[in-house]
């Protein structure tokens, strides 16, 4: 249901439209199907303050009204009575159905946040938060007022999900919950006041702040209790099990491809992911080695793959697997449901390695980041280091350079292991490289201010003032959820397979980065398809016995 916006979001078309034809057609279908009552948006602007963003917001709202007249808007000044009534002080600010809901977008909803804004309009018009029954029950118990602020930037693929968590809560409990989406680039002083160094950055209260996208039930439990929450539901609390042939855990390229192939083979299934679909590909700025595309954005590639997979089977983003039990069936307990499956496929991929030094966890989201695509926008015009020498590190450095970040690469060796094309691009862009260096120490109280680099040849230490440190030093497999099952693994912790996706345990399969080997998108896709065919073959044999 997410809109597709023109790549050049600031260029108005010759016919006076901001949106391209594909977006107009798509949104027209969405509004026709989902809008119910009229939705009124108030746009507050001030001359001389963020004027390009005000113009963008004005044109976007005008286009939406032209697509469907049930979406109305009115532009007002910061000196208006309405601004005083609703406490609006920043330009631009958008209020959605303010007489009923406390929903605020501070800053133009451009880039990824356009998705959040469109879905907010749909929720308000349909008067349905879309929350699970578990979340609705939690919010029903809320007896105190909450004001949730989510700081975002246009390039962050995780931000829309977190914004929608807040919006859903505000739509479900308009008497108690206020939700605000704040675009950091247009509101830098506000972001600095809240020490935003990574997005999504969610402020529940002054003393309770989180970073990253959270599963719906985690968010709602934290909203209710104002305490960190991880596992919310005990196995069995979610009711009667849903029966399927195959549960696929992980919605990256391997998991989504497996879902397509399994469904085409006649198997019933579901794909589950605690976060968003796409895995590491979703935060890869540009993919240049996937067959059929000389160059394609990671988010664009994921969107295409996800749309295709959803034509075949359900893909549940934000549904965390809490436990897996082996019995007559493979029982999979999640934050929203229980599944009884004939087989399980593990495609949870891998995650970034940490430095493992003092202060890293404390400064995460306060200058230290694992996602240049998510957080690079926050450091435009500032100094940053990228640590690593592989494809990811060089891709991140090039992306940061393109954003206007003063970036340098730190590598522990005297040569890169990345593809030659990326090395050539780094040289062409004249990105400085600090060879034979490792990060020895991190300094800074509220945020990262300096790192100490150690020369691996001379052992000398060098103090480097820096605003951000982006880590790309390798990955480790995400095996925590299946570790208790006792599958054979390699010395590095990757799940062993027979080359066809079968693990050492019957009915359990694995594909993608979690199996090690050549960890590329194309190999993940291949392994997902091969493993799905193994599931089909094995289940067919069992049915014949």
N, C-alpha and C positions, 0 to 999 in steps of 0.2 A: 504494500500500500504506500510505499515511499515514493515521493515524486522524483523525477529525473530532471535536473536543472541544466541549463546550458553551461558548458565549460567556461565560457566567458560571462560570468554572472553580472558584471557591471556594464556590459555593452547592450544598449537598448536596440531592439530590432527596427528595421526600416518602417515597419507597419505600426510602430509605437508600443510594441510588446516587449517586456523584459524576458518573458519565458519563451522558450523555443516551442516548435510545433508539437514535438513528442511530449513535452511536459504538459502542454495545454490539453492534449487528448487524454493523457493519463489522468490528470487531475479532474477533468470533466467526468470521467467514468467513476472515479473515487467519490466525488461529491454527489453524483447522481445516486449512487448505491448507499452511501452512508449518512449523508446529511439529513437531518430531520427538521428541527426548528431553525430559525434564523440565528446567526451569530454576529454579534457586533464587536468590532475591534476599535479601540481608541488609540490613535497614534499621537504621541507627544513629541514635538520637535522644538528646537530653538535655533535661530539664525546664528551661524558662525560656530556651532558646536556639532562636530561629527557630521557635517553637511553631506558628504558622499554617502554615508550610511543612512542618513535620513531620506535621501533621494531613492536609495535602493528599497528601503522599507515602503516608501510611498508608492513606488512603481509595482512592487510585489503585491501590495494590498489592492491596488487598482486592477491588476491582472486577475487576481483571485475573484474579485467582484464581477469582472467581465465574464469569467468562466461560469460563475454561479452567483446570481444576484442575492442568494440567501446569505452570502458573506458580505456584510456591510462594514464600512469603516468611516471614521471621522478624524480629521487631523486638527489638533489643538496645540496651543502654545504652553510653555512651562509657566507662563504667567496667568493662565486661565483658572477659573474657579474649579474646573474639574481636576486640574493638576493639584490644587491645594486639597481638594476633597480626598483624592487617592494618594496623596503624598508622593507625587512624581517630581523628581528633581534632576533627572538625567535625560539627555537627548541622543538618540531616539529611544523611547520606551513604548512598548505595545502592551495594552491591557486587553484581555480576552473576556468578553461578557462580564464586565466588572460589577454589574449590579447583582450578579449571582455568585461569581467565583473570584477568588484572589489569585489570578494567574497573570504573571508579569514576565515579559521578555525585555530585559534591559540591554539594548543594543540590537541592531538589525539581525533578524534570523537568517543569516546567509550560510552557504556551505552546508555542512552536515546538519546544522541546527534548523534548516528549513524543514527537514523531516519532522523534527519535534513540533514545530509550529503547526504544520499541516495536520498532524495527528491530534494535536491539542484542539484544533477547530472541529475535527470530527468527533472527538470525545464530548466536547461541550454541546455540540448540536444534537448528538444522539443521547446525551445525558446518561452515558454509560462509561464508567472508568475502565471497564475491561479487566478488572482485577480478578484473581482467582478467589474462590470461596474462602480459602485459608487466610488470604490477605484481608478480605472484607471483614472477617470475624475479628482479626487483630485490630483493625481500625475502628471497629464498632466499640471497642473497649477504651479508645482514646478519650480522655476527659480533660485534657489541657490543650491550650493553643500551641501550634507549631508554625514556625516560619522557616522554610527550607530554601536555601540559596545554593544553586549549582553553577559553578564557574566553568565555562566552556571555551573552545575556540573552533573556528570553522573547519579545521582539518582533522579533528579528532573523531574517529569512528565509534568510540565508546561513549562519547558525551550524550548523543540523543537518547540512548537507553536510560541513562541516569536521570536526565531531565524528565523523561516520561514517567519514571518512578515517582518523582515529585508531583508531576501533573496529575497522575492517576490518584494519588492520595488526596490532592486538593479537590478533584472532581468528586471523589467518593465521600469526603467529609468537608464540604465547603464551609461548614460552621466552625471547623477547628483548624484547618490546614491552609496555609498560604504557600505558594510556590513561585520562585523567581529563577529564571535562567539569565545568567549574566555573561555577556561576551567580553572576554578579558581584554582584547585588543582595543576595543572602544571605551573601556572603563579601567584603564591601567592603574589609576590611583586607588580605585576601589579594590582591585586585585592585589595590589601591594599591601593595602591595609589588612587584608585577610591572608597574607603570606601565601599567595597562590604561586606554586612552582611547577605544578603538574595538573593536568585535567583528565577527567572531570574531578573537580574539587568541591566536595559537598559540605556545607556548613549547616549542621543541625542546630547547634547552639554555639556560643562563644568558646565553650570548652570541649565540644564534641564535633570533630571534623574528620572526614574520611577522604581518601583518594581512590579513584578508580570506579568502574562500573560494578554495581552490586546486584545479585539476584533479587528479584522482586520481594520475596519473603524476608530476606535479610534486611533490605531497606525498610520494609514496613515494621519489622520487629525493632529495629534501631530507632525508627521514628516514634514508636510507642514507648520504649524503655529509656531512650537516650544512652544506651550502652552498646558496646560492640557485640555483634551477634554473628555466629558462623552457621552452626547447625541448628535448625529451628524445629524440625519435625522428626519425631521418632519413627522408625520403621513400623508400618502398620497404621499410623495415624491418618493416612491419606485415603483410606477406604479400600474398596474392592479393586483387585488387580486388573489391569488391562492386559489382555492376552494378545501377543504378537509373535511372529516367527523370529524376528531379529531386533534387538536393541543395539543401536550404534551410539557409543559415547564419544562425542567429539564431532563438531561440525566444521572441520577444516576441509581442505581438498580431498583427503583420503576418506573421511566419513561421509561427505556429501556424494562423492562418486560411488562409494559402496552402497549408499541408499538408492541411487539411481539404478545400479546394476541389479541389486537384490529385488527391487520392485519390478523391474522389467522381466525378471525370472519368475515372477509370480509369488514372491514372498511378501508377507505383511511386515511392516517395520516402523520404527520411529528413530529419528536422530535427535540426540540431546546434547546441549552445551550449556555450561554454567555462565558463559559470557556471550559474545556475539559470534556469528558464523564467520568462518574464514581463517581463524587462528592468526598466525604471524603474517599471512598474506594480506589480511585486512589492514595492517599498519605498514605495509611496504609501499613506499611512494610510487615507485615505478618497477614493473617487471619486464625484463628485456630478453628473457631466455625461455619463454613459454611458446611452444610451437603454434604457429598460426598468427602470432602477434609480434611484430617487430618491437613494439613498445605498448604497454597497457598499464594503467594504474591498478594497484593491488585491489583497491576497493571496487573498481569497475569489474575486474575479473571475478571477484567473490560474488558480487551482485548477480552476475550472469549465471554462475554456477549454482548459487542459492535459488534463483528463480527456476532453473531447470529442475533442481532436486525437489522443490515443492510441488512440481507438477506430478510427482510420483508418490511422495509420502510426506507425513508431517515432519517439520524441522522445528524443534522447540528451543529457541534461544532463551537464556536466563533461567533454565531449569537445571539445577545442580543435582548431581548424583551424590547421595549421602551414604549409601551402603549397597553392597552386592552380596547375595547369598546363593550358594549352589545347592540344589536339591533336585527334586524331580524336574523342576523348571529352574531357569536362571532368574532369580528374583532381583529386580533392580528397584531400589527405593530412592525417590527423588524428593525435592522440596515441594513437589506438586502432585505426585502420583506414585503408584506402585505398578510395575510392569512384570508380567510373567512371560518369559520368552523361551523359545526353544534354543536360542543361541545368542551370544553376546559378542560384539566386535568392539575392541578398544582402539580408538583413533584419537586419543587425547593429545597427541603431539608432544612438543617439548617447550620449555620455557627458558628465559634468559638466565645465564649464570650470573652470580653476584661476585663482587670482589672479595667478600669475606673479611673486610677490615672494619675497624672500629668507626662508628659514626655513619656507616652506610645506610642502615635501616632507619636511623633517626632523621637523616637528611633526605630520605626518599620522598620525592614530591616537593622538596624544598631546594632544588638545585640538581638532584640526582634523578636521572630518568633512564628507562629502558626503551622508550618509544619516541623517536625523533618526529615521527609523523604526528603524534598526539601533542607533544609539548614544545616542539621547535618554534612554533609561532610565538610562544611567550618570550623568546629570547632574541627577537629581531633587533639588530643593532648592538647586541651585547656579546660577551666573550664566552665561548663554549669549547669544550674538548670532547672528542669522540674517542673512546678507548677500544681498540681492536684492529685487526688487519685482514678480516675476511670480507666477503661480499656485503654482509649486513652493515659492517662498520663504514665501508666506503660509500655505500648507498645512502646511509644516514648523513654522512659528511656532505655529500653532494646536495642532498635535500636541504640541509641547514644552510648551506652556502646560497642556494637558490632563494631561501626565505629572507636572506639578508643578515644572517647570523655570522659573527666573526669566529669562524670555526678552525680548529686545528685537530690533527689526528695524532693520537699517542699509540705507539705500537712497540711491543716488547722485543721485536726482532729488527733486523736491518733490511727486510724485504717483506712485501705483502704476499698473502696466499690467495687474495681475491682474483677474480677473472681479469685478464689483461685489459679488456675494454673498460672496466671500472678504474683500473690503475691509470689508464690513459686519460680518462675523464678527470680524475683528481689532479693529474699533472697539468692538464689543459686549463682547469679552473684555478690553478695556482694555490691549492689548499696546502698550507704548511704541514709538514709531518715531523713529529718529534720521534726519531728512531731510537731503538734500544732504551725505552723508558717504561717503567711500570709505576702505577699509582701506589705510593707508600703510606700516605696519610691524608685525611680529609679534615678541613678546618671550617669552622663556622658554628654559631650558636643557633640562631633562628633560621638561617639558610646558609647554603654553601658559599664561602667567600674565597677559599684558596685550597689548592691541592699541592702536596709535596710529591714530586716525581723523582724516582731513583734511576740513575743511569746504570743499566745492567752490565756495562763494561767497566766503568770506573768506580761504581758504587756511590758516586757523589749525589747529593740531594739538591733539588732545585725547587724553589717556591714559585708557584704560578697562580696569580690572582685569576679567578674565573667565576662566572655566574652560573654555569651549568656544566654537568658532566654526564654525557650520554654513553651508556655501557653497551658494548656489542662484542663480548669476549667469548661467545659460545653459548651452547644450550645444553640443558639436561632434560631427560625424559619425565613426563608427567605421569608417574606410575602410582602415586599415593593411593588412589581410589581402588586399585586392584592389587596392591602389594600383598594384602592378607590372603589372597587366593593361592599364592605359592607357585606362580608360573616360573619357568626357567628364564633367567635373564643373563645378559652378558656382564663382563666385569665392570662396564660403564653404566650398568643399570637398565639397558634397553631390553625390551621383550624379545626373546628368541622365537623365530618362526621357522617353518620348513620351506620357506620361499614361496609358499602358496597362501600364506596368511594364517595357517594353523599354528597354535601355540602348543605347549606341552600338556595343556588341559583340554579334554574333549569339550566341545561346544563353545570354547572361547577362542576368538580370533583376534588378530592385531594387524594394523596397517598404518603406514605413514611414518612420520618422524619418530614415533615411539619405538620403532623397530631398529633405529640406527641406520647405518649404511649411508647411501648418497641421499642426503636430506635436501631434496629439491621438490618444487611443486609437481613437476612432471612425474617423478618417481612416486610421490604420495598418491597422485591420481591413479597411476598404474597399479600400485599395491592395493588401493581401495577396490578397484574393479576385480582384480584377481582374487582377493579375499572373499568378496561377495559371491563369486562363482564357486569357491570352495564351500561356503556355507550352503549354497543351493545344492551342490553335489552331495554333501554329507547328509543334509536333511532329507533329500530324496531317497538315498540309500536306506536311511533309518525307517522311512515310511514304508519301504518295500519289505522290510524284515518282518 
